[in-house]
């Protein structure tokens, strides 16, 4: 049986490296997929999304689906997720809410708004935006939808996220308000940044304080609507009334001049007085080179904390706690097997667990190590396929912007030698190849060269946190399942 969710995750992972960050976040990440017969059905929020995806990304998606399904999926169909829309319409209003987020409003940007030529699409967009913007009701304190499961009590901590957890937990205390402002949380997708931010918002709500939570695309959507309708001051005035402003995926604002400038005025208001600002991104502010220095420096004014991929002990804890929340028993050896084979992020870890439970429910079989191995055989096979010598060389070369020919050659300049050493160390860690075999794969080098490379990389990882982070990022990219 084809693991459709894993195939689609693989396609999204590949697309992430072929498009700009803001395009991926706004247009591709909201999509979901399932299989019908020999076709992959891509579900989009609305007709405007469908038109955009078909015009700009369908060809690439078709090629990636064929690749990752090994040809077993013959067609790709993009259509509106009507079921998801119905569910959202009935559940999105939170009791006592001043602000209603519409997860299915189109992802407008400053770049594409004026280029929308279809008058029907424009009318639909305006209607959605009017629904999405500022529906007031009384003196309620909650200003946007929160996931009820995203609380501090359900968050699993470990070395990879402990500092971020502590920083957010402190902000959740009324007496600790404004200690770190702004709080900037960064790390790859799917590691728990949103969970932590929702946890802070839940605490604010409990303390009778108000907040706004925005994904960056929602923030841009509403800025565009407000600017177009000469309501920008009203929009900002309403936001400034609250105690806490949270903006997720802040890096998507890069290149949006009007939106960025308006955000700066809000930034100034929420980093002074009794207010609090929390921002999240996929990278450290110093690496957000799309922004000019005034933005990068402001993002770093307060406390900057990383959320890294969870270590194996934390992954096991996450799986066992999630299983307990389902009322299911997950033997430790089964949790360990899943944690060893799904390392990229928490979202995929939970997806693998859901697949195990689905197999157990359908077959009536008890959850044993053999059963888990069978249920996840496709995930394991894809991971093994990804971690090979050719792919290690390719990923490292692209990461450091050198050619594979240089990596295989005899140049000893640091810009070439260091990536070569990292690739050798990764090969030693992630494959079963011996030192001599790795040496042969790197231009016929001696096994002692590989041993020296591994020792050097371990030394640099211990001495240089930035180097260690690059190494972990590369390992994560190669092991993503």
KOLTORPA-848582 format. One record per residue (C-alpha): residue number from 0; chain; y, x, z. Coordinates in nm, 3 decimals. Each point is the difference from the previous one (the first is absolute). Layout:
KOLTORPA-848582
NUFI	n	chain	v	u	w
NUFI	NUM	A	Y	X	Z
...
***
This chain:
KOLTORPA-848582
NUFI	n	chain	v	u	w
NUFI	0	A	0.000	0.000	0.000
NUFI	1	A	0.344	0.135	-0.094
NUFI	2	A	0.242	0.052	0.284
NUFI	3	A	0.300	-0.162	-0.167
NUFI	4	A	0.236	0.068	0.290
NUFI	5	A	-0.077	0.371	-0.014
NUFI	6	A	0.044	0.010	-0.378
NUFI	7	A	0.340	-0.165	0.029
NUFI	8	A	0.101	0.236	0.282
NUFI	9	A	-0.095	0.294	-0.223
NUFI	10	A	0.208	-0.141	-0.283
NUFI	11	A	0.301	-0.046	0.228
NUFI	12	A	-0.041	0.352	0.132
NUFI	13	A	0.009	0.139	-0.355
NUFI	14	A	0.294	-0.220	-0.098
NUFI	15	A	0.197	0.128	0.299
NUFI	16	A	0.016	0.344	-0.163
NUFI	17	A	0.100	-0.133	-0.343
NUFI	18	A	0.300	-0.214	0.091
NUFI	19	A	0.309	0.036	0.217
NUFI	20	A	-0.033	-0.086	0.368
NUFI	21	A	0.230	-0.301	-0.023
NUFI	22	A	-0.190	-0.139	-0.301
NUFI	23	A	-0.333	0.038	0.182
NUFI	24	A	0.128	-0.162	0.319
NUFI	25	A	0.175	-0.289	-0.168
NUFI	26	A	-0.231	-0.088	-0.288
NUFI	27	A	-0.349	0.142	0.054
NUFI	28	A	-0.068	0.002	0.373
NUFI	29	A	0.039	-0.382	0.034
NUFI	30	A	-0.284	-0.058	-0.250
NUFI	31	A	-0.355	-0.081	0.106
NUFI	32	A	-0.320	-0.026	-0.200
NUFI	33	A	-0.345	-0.155	-0.009
NUFI	34	A	-0.281	-0.016	-0.254
NUFI	35	A	-0.112	-0.297	-0.207
NUFI	36	A	-0.303	0.067	-0.219
NUFI	37	A	0.085	0.317	-0.197
NUFI	38	A	0.376	-0.032	0.049
NUFI	39	A	0.234	0.134	0.266
NUFI	40	A	0.255	-0.266	0.097
NUFI	41	A	0.336	0.148	0.107
NUFI	42	A	0.189	-0.247	0.219
NUFI	43	A	0.381	0.013	-0.010
NUFI	44	A	0.253	-0.189	0.217
NUFI	45	A	0.167	-0.191	-0.286
NUFI	46	A	0.043	-0.033	-0.377
NUFI	47	A	0.279	0.255	-0.005
NUFI	48	A	-0.237	0.258	0.150
NUFI	49	A	-0.269	-0.088	-0.254
NUFI	50	A	0.239	0.055	-0.292
NUFI	51	A	0.121	0.332	0.140
NUFI	52	A	-0.349	0.136	0.070
NUFI	53	A	-0.132	-0.100	-0.342
NUFI	54	A	0.296	0.163	-0.174
NUFI	55	A	0.020	0.323	0.199
NUFI	56	A	-0.331	0.082	0.170
NUFI	57	A	-0.291	-0.200	-0.140
NUFI	58	A	-0.116	0.270	-0.242
NUFI	59	A	-0.015	0.264	0.275
NUFI	60	A	-0.176	-0.241	0.234
NUFI	61	A	-0.262	-0.080	-0.265
NUFI	62	A	-0.075	0.369	-0.050
NUFI	63	A	-0.028	0.066	0.374
NUFI	64	A	-0.223	-0.302	0.058
NUFI	65	A	-0.233	0.114	-0.277
NUFI	66	A	-0.009	0.347	0.154
NUFI	67	A	-0.064	-0.101	0.360
NUFI	68	A	-0.246	-0.279	-0.084
NUFI	69	A	-0.183	0.237	-0.237
NUFI	70	A	0.039	-0.256	-0.275
NUFI	71	A	-0.166	-0.289	0.187
NUFI	72	A	0.326	-0.199	0.005
NUFI	73	A	0.084	-0.092	-0.357
NUFI	74	A	0.327	-0.191	0.033
NUFI	75	A	0.312	-0.013	0.217
NUFI	76	A	0.188	-0.327	0.045
NUFI	77	A	0.336	-0.033	0.177
NUFI	78	A	0.091	-0.340	0.139
NUFI	79	A	0.196	-0.170	0.279
NUFI	80	A	-0.159	-0.016	0.345
NUFI	81	A	0.046	-0.373	0.053
NUFI	82	A	-0.229	-0.007	0.302
NUFI	83	A	0.196	0.277	0.168
NUFI	84	A	0.326	-0.181	-0.075
NUFI	85	A	-0.127	-0.320	0.162
NUFI	86	A	-0.114	0.184	0.310
NUFI	87	A	0.328	0.186	0.027
NUFI	88	A	0.208	-0.315	-0.035
NUFI	89	A	-0.190	-0.166	0.285
NUFI	90	A	-0.015	0.298	0.235
NUFI	91	A	0.306	0.210	-0.064
NUFI	92	A	0.238	-0.201	0.222
NUFI	93	A	-0.020	0.137	0.350
NUFI	94	A	0.092	-0.226	0.289
NUFI	95	A	0.359	0.046	0.110
NUFI	96	A	0.085	0.217	-0.300
NUFI	97	A	0.354	0.066	-0.118
NUFI	98	A	-0.124	0.183	-0.304
NUFI	99	A	-0.286	-0.092	-0.230
NUFI	100	A	-0.148	0.272	-0.216
NUFI	101	A	-0.153	-0.108	-0.330
NUFI	102	A	-0.283	0.239	-0.084
NUFI	103	A	-0.007	-0.141	-0.352
NUFI	104	A	0.363	0.041	-0.097
NUFI	105	A	0.036	0.227	-0.307
NUFI	106	A	0.075	0.364	0.060
NUFI	107	A	0.346	0.023	-0.152
NUFI	108	A	0.183	0.330	-0.009
NUFI	109	A	0.344	0.109	-0.106
NUFI	110	A	-0.166	0.154	-0.304
NUFI	111	A	-0.180	-0.306	-0.132
NUFI	112	A	0.212	-0.293	0.119
NUFI	113	A	0.251	0.003	-0.284
NUFI	114	A	-0.277	0.063	-0.253
NUFI	115	A	-0.185	-0.322	0.075
NUFI	116	A	0.043	-0.189	-0.325
NUFI	117	A	-0.223	-0.299	0.057
NUFI	118	A	0.223	-0.283	0.125
NUFI	119	A	-0.296	-0.184	0.154
NUFI	120	A	-0.101	0.313	0.190
NUFI	121	A	0.359	0.038	0.122
NUFI	122	A	0.002	-0.356	0.127
NUFI	123	A	-0.329	0.056	0.185
NUFI	124	A	0.132	0.324	0.146
NUFI	125	A	0.319	-0.165	0.127
NUFI	126	A	-0.203	-0.280	0.158
NUFI	127	A	-0.232	0.245	0.172
NUFI	128	A	0.291	0.210	0.120
NUFI	129	A	0.175	-0.304	0.145
NUFI	130	A	-0.319	-0.083	0.186
NUFI	131	A	-0.033	0.358	0.122
NUFI	132	A	0.353	0.046	0.127
NUFI	133	A	0.108	-0.103	0.348
NUFI	134	A	-0.128	-0.341	0.094
NUFI	135	A	0.154	-0.058	0.343
NUFI	136	A	-0.139	-0.215	0.281
NUFI	137	A	0.153	-0.001	0.344
NUFI	138	A	0.015	0.298	0.233
NUFI	139	A	-0.344	0.144	-0.066
NUFI	140	A	-0.060	0.370	0.048
NUFI	141	A	-0.272	0.079	-0.254
NUFI	142	A	0.146	0.084	-0.339
NUFI	143	A	-0.302	0.060	-0.221
NUFI	144	A	-0.372	-0.051	-0.021
NUFI	145	A	-0.210	0.227	0.221
NUFI	146	A	-0.371	0.067	-0.017
NUFI	147	A	-0.129	-0.136	0.332
NUFI	148	A	-0.272	0.267	0.007
NUFI	149	A	0.245	0.289	-0.031
NUFI	150	A	0.073	0.070	0.366
NUFI	151	A	-0.010	0.308	0.222
NUFI	152	A	-0.314	-0.136	0.164
NUFI	153	A	-0.194	0.003	-0.328
NUFI	154	A	0.123	0.340	-0.120
NUFI	155	A	-0.252	0.284	0.032
NUFI	156	A	0.161	0.330	0.093
NUFI	157	A	-0.112	0.357	-0.062
NUFI	158	A	0.147	0.342	-0.069
NUFI	159	A	0.111	-0.112	-0.345
NUFI	160	A	0.227	-0.280	0.119
NUFI	161	A	0.057	0.047	0.374
NUFI	162	A	0.362	0.116	-0.022
NUFI	163	A	0.095	-0.286	-0.232
NUFI	164	A	-0.173	-0.247	0.232
NUFI	165	A	0.182	0.132	0.308
NUFI	166	A	0.337	-0.007	-0.174
NUFI	167	A	-0.049	-0.361	-0.111
NUFI	168	A	-0.137	-0.106	0.337
NUFI	169	A	0.308	0.138	0.173
NUFI	170	A	0.224	-0.195	-0.238
NUFI	171	A	-0.188	-0.315	0.094
NUFI	172	A	0.130	0.031	0.356
NUFI	173	A	0.337	-0.159	0.050
NUFI	174	A	0.118	0.280	0.227
NUFI	175	A	-0.093	0.260	-0.263
NUFI	176	A	0.201	-0.162	-0.279
NUFI	177	A	0.198	0.237	-0.223
NUFI	178	A	-0.163	0.319	0.130
NUFI	179	A	-0.099	0.116	-0.347
NUFI	180	A	0.226	-0.135	-0.270
NUFI	181	A	-0.098	-0.018	-0.273
NUFI	182	A	-0.373	0.029	0.054
NUFI	183	A	-0.145	0.128	-0.329
NUFI	184	A	-0.377	-0.039	-0.046
NUFI	185	A	-0.166	0.169	-0.297
NUFI	186	A	-0.347	0.043	-0.143
NUFI	187	A	-0.226	-0.117	-0.285
NUFI	188	A	-0.069	-0.368	-0.057
NUFI	189	A	-0.262	-0.178	0.207
NUFI	190	A	0.022	0.205	0.320
NUFI	191	A	0.169	-0.249	0.234
NUFI	192	A	0.377	0.041	-0.045
NUFI	193	A	0.046	-0.373	-0.058
NUFI	194	A	-0.227	-0.080	0.294
NUFI	195	A	0.223	0.206	0.231
NUFI	196	A	0.323	-0.154	-0.129
NUFI	197	A	-0.135	-0.352	0.041
NUFI	198	A	-0.106	0.096	0.353
NUFI	199	A	0.357	0.094	0.088
NUFI	200	A	0.126	-0.327	-0.149
NUFI	201	A	-0.252	-0.198	0.207
NUFI	202	A	0.135	0.168	0.315
NUFI	203	A	0.359	-0.075	-0.099
NUFI	204	A	-0.095	-0.362	-0.053
NUFI	205	A	-0.170	-0.010	0.340
NUFI	206	A	0.317	0.142	0.156
NUFI	207	A	0.208	-0.276	-0.161
NUFI	208	A	0.159	0.244	-0.244
NUFI	209	A	0.045	-0.053	-0.374
NUFI	210	A	-0.105	0.210	-0.297
NUFI	211	A	-0.028	0.019	-0.375
NUFI	212	A	-0.305	0.148	-0.168
NUFI	213	A	0.035	0.088	-0.370
NUFI	214	A	-0.221	0.167	-0.250
NUFI	215	A	0.236	0.200	-0.218
NUFI	216	A	-0.063	-0.218	-0.304
NUFI	217	A	0.091	-0.310	0.201
NUFI	218	A	0.314	0.175	0.118
NUFI	219	A	0.096	0.084	-0.359
NUFI	220	A	-0.086	-0.352	-0.117
NUFI	221	A	0.235	-0.157	0.245
NUFI	222	A	0.276	0.253	-0.055
NUFI	223	A	-0.017	-0.071	-0.372
NUFI	224	A	0.016	-0.372	0.058
NUFI	225	A	0.291	0.035	0.244
NUFI	226	A	0.194	0.233	-0.229
NUFI	227	A	-0.053	-0.225	-0.301
NUFI	228	A	0.120	-0.306	0.190
NUFI	229	A	0.290	0.171	0.181
NUFI	230	A	-0.173	-0.051	0.336
NUFI	231	A	-0.053	0.362	0.100
NUFI	232	A	0.232	-0.016	0.300
NUFI	233	A	-0.172	-0.314	0.128
NUFI	234	A	-0.337	0.171	-0.046
NUFI	235	A	0.104	0.311	0.193
NUFI	236	A	0.169	-0.207	0.269
NUFI	237	A	-0.321	-0.189	0.070
NUFI	238	A	-0.200	0.323	0.019
NUFI	239	A	0.250	0.158	0.237
NUFI	240	A	-0.052	-0.279	0.251
NUFI	241	A	-0.349	0.121	0.092
NUFI	242	A	-0.110	0.270	0.245
NUFI	243	A	-0.255	0.179	-0.217
NUFI	244	A	-0.016	0.075	-0.373
NUFI	245	A	-0.326	0.125	-0.154
NUFI	246	A	-0.023	0.114	-0.363
NUFI	247	A	-0.341	0.105	-0.131
NUFI	248	A	-0.048	0.232	-0.302
NUFI	249	A	0.363	0.108	0.012
NUFI	250	A	-0.065	0.256	-0.277
NUFI	251	A	0.005	-0.285	-0.254
NUFI	252	A	0.378	-0.022	0.043
NUFI	253	A	0.034	0.334	-0.181
NUFI	254	A	0.198	-0.037	-0.322
NUFI	255	A	0.130	-0.346	0.093
NUFI	256	A	0.366	0.091	0.042
NUFI	257	A	0.138	-0.338	0.105
NUFI	258	A	-0.287	-0.079	0.234
NUFI	259	A	0.011	0.347	0.154
NUFI	260	A	0.374	-0.019	0.065
NUFI	261	A	-0.028	-0.342	0.160
NUFI	262	A	-0.286	0.128	0.213
NUFI	263	A	0.219	0.285	0.127
NUFI	264	A	0.245	-0.249	0.147
NUFI	265	A	-0.286	-0.168	0.186
NUFI	266	A	-0.133	0.341	0.104
NUFI	267	A	0.328	0.079	0.172
NUFI	268	A	-0.004	-0.330	0.187
NUFI	269	A	-0.362	0.029	0.118
NUFI	270	A	0.025	0.361	0.120
NUFI	271	A	0.288	-0.075	0.235
NUFI	272	A	0.040	-0.213	0.307
NUFI	273	A	-0.305	-0.190	0.128
NUFI	274	A	-0.173	-0.049	-0.334
NUFI	275	A	-0.312	0.175	-0.133
NUFI	276	A	-0.113	0.105	-0.349
NUFI	277	A	-0.358	0.082	-0.101
NUFI	278	A	-0.075	0.141	-0.345
NUFI	279	A	-0.332	0.087	-0.162
NUFI	280	A	-0.089	0.205	-0.306
NUFI	281	A	-0.292	0.181	-0.158
NUFI	282	A	0.161	0.340	0.062
NUFI	283	A	0.230	0.196	0.231
NUFI	284	A	0.376	-0.048	-0.060
NUFI	285	A	0.037	0.363	-0.110
NUFI	286	A	-0.247	-0.067	-0.284
NUFI	287	A	0.183	-0.307	-0.129
NUFI	288	A	0.180	0.196	-0.269
NUFI	289	A	0.086	-0.315	-0.196
NUFI	290	A	0.268	-0.065	0.262
NUFI	291	A	0.311	0.211	0.037
NUFI	292	A	0.062	0.203	0.315
NUFI	293	A	0.205	-0.268	0.179
NUFI	294	A	-0.303	-0.230	0.005
NUFI	295	A	-0.253	0.267	0.096
NUFI	296	A	0.216	0.122	0.287
NUFI	297	A	0.054	-0.352	0.134
NUFI	298	A	-0.370	-0.079	-0.018
NUFI	299	A	-0.060	0.305	0.223
NUFI	300	A	0.267	-0.082	0.259
NUFI	301	A	-0.240	-0.148	0.254
NUFI	302	A	-0.372	0.062	0.046
NUFI	303	A	-0.232	0.067	-0.293
NUFI	304	A	-0.373	-0.051	0.065
NUFI	305	A	-0.304	0.030	-0.226
NUFI	306	A	-0.302	-0.226	-0.032
NUFI	307	A	-0.279	0.214	-0.142
NUFI	308	A	-0.348	-0.099	-0.119
NUFI	309	A	-0.214	-0.076	0.305
NUFI	310	A	-0.251	0.259	0.114
NUFI	311	A	-0.364	-0.104	0.008
NUFI	312	A	-0.006	-0.102	0.368
NUFI	313	A	0.295	-0.232	-0.057
NUFI	314	A	-0.164	-0.145	-0.312
NUFI	315	A	-0.312	-0.080	0.201
NUFI	316	A	0.211	-0.170	0.269
NUFI	317	A	0.184	-0.204	-0.263
NUFI	318	A	-0.328	-0.119	-0.149
NUFI	319	A	-0.155	-0.094	0.332
NUFI	320	A	0.310	-0.183	0.121
NUFI	321	A	0.025	-0.188	-0.330
NUFI	322	A	-0.368	-0.092	0.019
NUFI	323	A	0.049	-0.129	0.355
NUFI	324	A	0.293	-0.216	-0.117
NUFI	325	A	-0.241	-0.159	-0.251
NUFI	326	A	-0.256	-0.061	0.275
NUFI	327	A	-0.236	0.243	-0.175
NUFI	328	A	-0.200	0.290	0.139
NUFI	329	A	0.037	0.329	-0.189
NUFI	330	A	-0.236	0.276	0.117
NUFI	331	A	0.175	0.332	0.053
NUFI	332	A	-0.208	0.181	-0.263
NUFI	333	A	0.110	-0.263	-0.254
NUFI	334	A	0.366	0.037	0.097
NUFI	335	A	-0.036	0.378	-0.029
NUFI	336	A	-0.152	-0.027	-0.349
NUFI	337	A	0.285	-0.222	-0.120
NUFI	338	A	0.260	0.230	0.159
NUFI	339	A	-0.152	0.305	-0.168
NUFI	340	A	0.014	-0.157	-0.343
NUFI	341	A	0.332	-0.189	0.008
NUFI	342	A	0.275	0.234	0.112
NUFI	343	A	0.312	-0.085	-0.199
NUFI	344	A	0.157	-0.283	0.201
NUFI	345	A	-0.062	-0.279	0.248
NUFI	346	A	0.027	-0.274	-0.262
NUFI	347	A	-0.295	0.137	-0.199
NUFI	348	A	-0.190	0.065	0.320
NUFI	349	A	0.028	-0.368	0.091
NUFI	350	A	-0.089	-0.095	-0.357
NUFI	351	A	-0.325	0.197	0.027
NUFI	352	A	-0.077	-0.172	0.332
NUFI	353	A	0.062	-0.341	-0.158
NUFI	354	A	-0.243	0.090	-0.277
NUFI	355	A	-0.267	0.088	0.255
NUFI	356	A	0.049	-0.330	0.183
NUFI	357	A	-0.005	-0.194	-0.327
NUFI	358	A	-0.334	0.158	-0.090
NUFI	359	A	-0.137	-0.078	0.345
NUFI	360	A	0.108	-0.365	-0.024
NUFI	361	A	-0.137	-0.046	-0.351
NUFI	362	A	-0.336	0.164	0.063
NUFI	363	A	-0.050	-0.091	0.365
NUFI	364	A	-0.101	0.361	0.063
NUFI	365	A	0.093	0.177	0.324
NUFI	366	A	0.266	0.270	-0.018
NUFI	367	A	-0.193	0.327	-0.005
NUFI	368	A	0.084	0.342	-0.140
NUFI	369	A	-0.225	-0.063	-0.301
NUFI	370	A	0.168	-0.333	-0.068
NUFI	371	A	0.350	0.156	0.024
NUFI	372	A	-0.100	0.282	-0.233
NUFI	373	A	-0.117	-0.253	-0.257
NUFI	374	A	0.308	-0.222	0.037
NUFI	375	A	0.234	0.294	-0.057
NUFI	376	A	-0.201	0.189	-0.261
NUFI	377	A	0.268	-0.048	-0.267
NUFI	378	A	0.276	0.131	0.228
NUFI	379	A	-0.208	0.302	0.094
NUFI	380	A	-0.087	0.068	-0.365
NUFI	381	A	0.367	-0.013	-0.105
NUFI	382	A	0.100	0.234	0.280
NUFI	383	A	-0.267	0.253	-0.095
NUFI	384	A	0.107	-0.025	-0.363
NUFI	385	A	0.365	0.064	0.092
NUFI	386	A	-0.070	0.309	0.209
NUFI	387	A	-0.118	0.256	-0.254
NUFI	388	A	0.125	0.339	-0.108
NUFI	389	A	0.173	-0.121	-0.315
NUFI	390	A	0.191	-0.268	0.186
NUFI	391	A	0.098	0.235	0.282
NUFI	392	A	0.151	0.244	-0.249
NUFI	393	A	0.176	-0.281	-0.186
NUFI	394	A	0.150	-0.167	0.310
NUFI	395	A	0.120	0.326	0.157
NUFI	396	A	0.146	0.127	-0.329
NUFI	397	A	0.194	-0.323	-0.053
NUFI	398	A	0.119	-0.003	0.361
NUFI	399	A	0.147	0.351	-0.029
NUFI	400	A	0.111	-0.042	-0.362
NUFI	401	A	-0.208	0.284	-0.142
NUFI	402	A	-0.262	0.001	-0.274
NUFI	403	A	-0.375	0.011	0.054
NUFI	404	A	-0.001	0.303	-0.231
NUFI	405	A	0.229	0.184	0.242
NUFI	406	A	-0.220	-0.098	0.293
NUFI	407	A	-0.307	0.136	-0.177
NUFI	408	A	0.181	0.313	-0.118
NUFI	409	A	0.083	0.331	0.166
NUFI	410	A	0.366	-0.047	0.089
NUFI	411	A	0.072	0.086	0.363
NUFI	412	A	0.353	-0.131	0.042
NUFI	413	A	0.029	-0.216	0.311
NUFI	414	A	0.083	-0.312	-0.201
NUFI	415	A	-0.341	0.032	-0.168
NUFI	416	A	-0.211	0.177	0.264
NUFI	417	A	0.079	-0.240	0.284
NUFI	418	A	-0.107	-0.319	-0.186
NUFI	419	A	-0.312	0.187	-0.116
NUFI	420	A	-0.085	0.084	0.363
NUFI	421	A	0.061	-0.359	0.107
NUFI	422	A	-0.227	-0.129	-0.277
NUFI	423	A	-0.274	0.241	0.111
NUFI	424	A	0.034	-0.109	0.363
NUFI	425	A	-0.013	-0.366	-0.099
NUFI	426	A	-0.308	0.066	-0.211
NUFI	427	A	-0.168	0.164	0.297
NUFI	428	A	0.089	-0.290	0.231
NUFI	429	A	-0.069	-0.292	-0.232
NUFI	430	A	-0.299	0.110	-0.207
NUFI	431	A	-0.342	0.145	0.074
NUFI	432	A	0.067	0.304	-0.220
NUFI	433	A	-0.055	0.346	0.143
NUFI	434	A	0.259	0.281	0.003
NUFI	435	A	-0.159	0.167	-0.309
NUFI	436	A	-0.011	-0.335	-0.188
NUFI	437	A	0.366	-0.069	0.077
NUFI	438	A	0.093	0.351	-0.110
NUFI	439	A	-0.177	-0.051	-0.332
NUFI	440	A	0.190	-0.328	-0.048
NUFI	441	A	0.330	0.186	0.034
NUFI	442	A	-0.033	0.246	-0.284
NUFI	443	A	-0.303	0.193	0.122
NUFI	444	A	0.154	0.129	0.323
NUFI	445	A	-0.202	0.169	0.273
NUFI	446	A	-0.114	-0.200	0.302
NUFI	447	A	0.210	0.223	0.229
NUFI	448	A	0.313	-0.120	-0.182
NUFI	449	A	-0.089	-0.359	0.086
NUFI	450	A	-0.069	0.094	0.362
NUFI	451	A	0.339	0.174	0.022
NUFI	452	A	0.169	-0.307	-0.156
NUFI	453	A	-0.155	-0.232	0.258
NUFI	454	A	0.103	0.227	0.288
NUFI	455	A	0.354	0.028	-0.135
NUFI	456	A	0.036	-0.375	-0.043
NUFI	457	A	-0.125	-0.065	0.355
NUFI	458	A	0.250	0.254	0.131
NUFI	459	A	0.291	-0.155	-0.189
NUFI	460	A	-0.097	-0.350	0.111
NUFI	461	A	0.014	0.113	0.363
NUFI	462	A	0.337	0.172	-0.046
NUFI	463	A	0.188	-0.233	-0.235
NUFI	464	A	0.002	-0.380	0.059
NUFI	465	A	0.137	-0.066	-0.350
NUFI	466	A	-0.283	0.200	-0.157
NUFI	467	A	-0.253	-0.184	0.217
NUFI	468	A	0.144	-0.334	-0.109
NUFI	469	A	-0.025	0.097	-0.369
NUFI	470	A	-0.364	0.098	0.052
NUFI	471	A	-0.081	-0.328	0.177
NUFI	472	A	0.176	-0.198	-0.273
NUFI	473	A	-0.207	0.169	-0.269
NUFI	474	A	-0.321	-0.060	0.194
NUFI	475	A	0.096	-0.365	0.038
NUFI	476	A	0.071	-0.036	-0.373
NUFI	477	A	-0.340	0.146	-0.082
NUFI	478	A	-0.194	-0.203	0.253
NUFI	479	A	0.170	-0.334	-0.061
NUFI	480	A	-0.268	-0.263	-0.022
***
